[in-house]
Amino acid sequence: MGKIKTPLRQVDIKSDNSPHDPFITLTERTDIEYHIMRRNRAHSLQAHATPFLRDQFLSASIDPTQNEKFDAISKGTFINTEASHCSLSPTEREWILSLQRLVSTDIQLHLDINDFKKFFKKKQERMASSPSG
């Protein structure tokens, strides 16, 4: 019916000790799985390098129970009022400022059942309805 998925047969990884060939090709399943898991673990830990996880004050600022700090971030006033408690680089300060909420109007989330039915009656059956397509 559709495409047949084939398993991953090889992975190229950076070579640490070969100046002539910067990559090594892995073809053994155990080696491929080991290096993919190692890469995924390192990738998932990148969030620990963000200012919000390195600095205890900033980490507490994104706690859902700390509404006033979260509101200050979304309003763009956090840097002037709260961030004086921690040492931030100019880049980190700019990054936090970029978290400011730009849209001030809320989106209406209520959808009448009749509107819902009318919308889907107009769509073709093969039309995807999820964000992933």
The 8 nearest C-alpha neighbors of each residue, nearest first, counted from 0:
[[1, 2, 3, 4, 125, 5, 124, 126],
 [2, 0, 3, 4, 5, 125, 6, 132],
 [1, 3, 4, 0, 5, 6, 7, 132],
 [2, 4, 5, 1, 0, 6, 7, 8],
 [5, 3, 2, 6, 1, 7, 8, 0],
 [4, 6, 3, 7, 8, 2, 9, 1],
 [7, 5, 8, 4, 9, 28, 3, 31],
 [6, 8, 9, 5, 10, 31, 28, 26],
 [9, 7, 26, 6, 10, 28, 27, 5],
 [8, 10, 26, 25, 7, 24, 11, 31],
 [11, 9, 25, 24, 31, 12, 26, 8],
 [10, 12, 24, 23, 22, 25, 9, 13],
 [13, 11, 22, 23, 14, 10, 24, 25],
 [14, 12, 22, 21, 23, 15, 11, 20],
 [13, 15, 22, 21, 23, 16, 17, 12],
 [16, 14, 17, 13, 21, 18, 22, 12],
 [15, 17, 14, 18, 21, 20, 19, 13],
 [16, 18, 19, 20, 14, 15, 21, 22],
 [17, 19, 20, 21, 16, 14, 15, 22],
 [20, 18, 17, 21, 16, 22, 14, 15],
 [19, 21, 22, 17, 18, 14, 23, 13],
 [20, 22, 14, 13, 18, 17, 19, 23],
 [23, 21, 13, 14, 12, 20, 11, 24],
 [22, 24, 12, 11, 14, 13, 25, 21],
 [25, 23, 11, 10, 12, 9, 26, 22],
 [26, 24, 10, 9, 27, 11, 31, 23],
 [25, 27, 9, 8, 28, 24, 31, 10],
 [28, 26, 30, 29, 25, 31, 9, 8],
 [27, 29, 31, 30, 32, 26, 8, 25],
 [28, 30, 32, 31, 27, 33, 34, 26],
 [31, 29, 33, 27, 28, 32, 34, 25],
 [30, 32, 28, 34, 29, 33, 35, 25],
 [31, 33, 35, 29, 30, 34, 36, 28],
 [34, 32, 30, 36, 31, 35, 29, 37],
 [33, 35, 37, 31, 36, 32, 38, 30],
 [34, 36, 38, 32, 37, 33, 39, 31],
 [35, 37, 39, 33, 34, 38, 40, 32],
 [38, 36, 34, 40, 35, 39, 33, 41],
 [37, 39, 35, 41, 36, 40, 34, 42],
 [40, 38, 42, 36, 41, 37, 43, 35],
 [41, 39, 43, 37, 42, 38, 36, 44],
 [42, 40, 38, 44, 39, 43, 37, 45],
 [41, 43, 39, 40, 44, 45, 38, 46],
 [42, 44, 40, 45, 41, 39, 46, 38],
 [45, 43, 41, 46, 42, 47, 40, 48],
 [46, 44, 47, 42, 43, 48, 41, 49],
 [45, 47, 48, 44, 49, 43, 52, 42],
 [46, 48, 45, 52, 49, 44, 53, 50],
 [47, 49, 46, 45, 53, 50, 52, 44],
 [50, 48, 51, 46, 47, 52, 53, 45],
 [51, 49, 53, 52, 54, 48, 91, 57],
 [52, 50, 58, 57, 49, 53, 54, 55],
 [51, 53, 58, 47, 50, 49, 54, 48],
 [54, 52, 50, 51, 48, 49, 47, 55],
 [53, 55, 57, 56, 52, 51, 50, 58],
 [54, 56, 58, 57, 59, 53, 52, 51],
 [57, 55, 59, 58, 54, 60, 85, 84],
 [58, 56, 60, 51, 54, 59, 55, 61],
 [59, 57, 51, 55, 60, 52, 56, 61],
 [58, 60, 62, 56, 57, 61, 55, 65],
 [61, 59, 57, 58, 68, 62, 65, 69],
 [60, 62, 59, 58, 69, 63, 57, 65],
 [61, 63, 59, 64, 65, 60, 58, 69],
 [64, 62, 65, 61, 66, 69, 60, 59],
 [63, 65, 62, 66, 61, 67, 69, 60],
 [66, 64, 62, 63, 67, 68, 60, 69],
 [65, 67, 69, 68, 64, 70, 63, 62],
 [66, 68, 70, 69, 65, 71, 60, 72],
 [69, 67, 71, 70, 60, 66, 65, 72],
 [68, 70, 66, 72, 71, 67, 61, 60],
 [69, 71, 67, 73, 68, 72, 66, 74],
 [70, 72, 77, 68, 76, 74, 69, 73],
 [73, 71, 77, 69, 75, 70, 74, 99],
 [72, 74, 99, 100, 70, 71, 75, 98],
 [75, 73, 71, 72, 99, 76, 70, 100],
 [74, 76, 99, 72, 73, 77, 96, 71],
 [77, 75, 71, 79, 74, 78, 80, 72],
 [76, 78, 71, 72, 81, 80, 79, 75],
 [79, 77, 82, 76, 80, 81, 92, 83],
 [80, 78, 77, 76, 81, 82, 83, 75],
 [79, 81, 77, 78, 76, 82, 83, 71],
 [82, 80, 77, 83, 78, 79, 84, 68],
 [83, 81, 78, 84, 85, 77, 80, 79],
 [82, 84, 85, 81, 80, 78, 79, 86],
 [85, 83, 82, 81, 86, 56, 57, 80],
 [86, 84, 83, 82, 87, 56, 54, 57],
 [85, 87, 88, 84, 83, 82, 54, 92],
 [88, 86, 91, 92, 85, 89, 90, 82],
 [87, 89, 91, 90, 92, 86, 93, 50],
 [90, 88, 92, 91, 93, 87, 94, 86],
 [91, 89, 93, 88, 92, 94, 87, 95],
 [90, 92, 94, 88, 93, 89, 87, 95],
 [93, 91, 89, 95, 94, 90, 87, 88],
 [92, 94, 96, 90, 91, 95, 89, 97],
 [93, 95, 91, 97, 96, 92, 90, 98],
 [96, 94, 92, 98, 97, 93, 91, 72],
 [95, 97, 93, 98, 94, 99, 75, 92],
 [96, 98, 94, 95, 99, 93, 75, 100],
 [99, 97, 95, 96, 100, 73, 72, 94],
 [100, 98, 73, 75, 97, 74, 96, 72],
 [99, 101, 73, 102, 74, 98, 103, 75],
 [100, 102, 99, 103, 73, 74, 98, 97],
 [103, 101, 100, 104, 105, 99, 106, 73],
 [102, 104, 101, 105, 100, 74, 106, 73],
 [105, 103, 102, 106, 107, 101, 100, 108],
 [104, 106, 107, 103, 102, 108, 100, 101],
 [105, 107, 108, 104, 109, 103, 102, 110],
 [106, 108, 109, 105, 110, 104, 111, 103],
 [109, 107, 106, 110, 105, 111, 115, 104],
 [110, 108, 107, 111, 106, 112, 114, 115],
 [111, 109, 108, 112, 115, 114, 107, 113],
 [110, 112, 114, 113, 115, 109, 116, 108],
 [113, 111, 115, 114, 116, 110, 117, 109],
 [114, 112, 116, 115, 111, 117, 110, 118],
 [115, 113, 117, 111, 112, 116, 118, 110],
 [114, 116, 112, 118, 113, 117, 111, 119],
 [115, 117, 113, 119, 118, 114, 120, 112],
 [118, 116, 114, 120, 115, 119, 113, 121],
 [119, 117, 115, 116, 120, 121, 114, 122],
 [118, 120, 122, 121, 116, 117, 115, 123],
 [121, 119, 117, 122, 118, 116, 123, 115],
 [120, 122, 119, 118, 117, 123, 116, 124],
 [123, 121, 119, 120, 124, 126, 118, 125],
 [124, 122, 126, 125, 121, 120, 119, 127],
 [123, 125, 126, 122, 127, 119, 120, 121],
 [124, 126, 123, 127, 122, 128, 132, 119],
 [127, 125, 123, 124, 128, 122, 132, 129],
 [128, 126, 132, 129, 125, 124, 130, 131],
 [129, 127, 126, 130, 132, 131, 119, 125],
 [128, 130, 131, 132, 127, 126, 125, 119],
 [131, 129, 132, 128, 127, 126, 125, 122],
 [132, 130, 129, 128, 127, 126, 125, 124],
 [131, 130, 127, 129, 128, 126, 125, 124]]
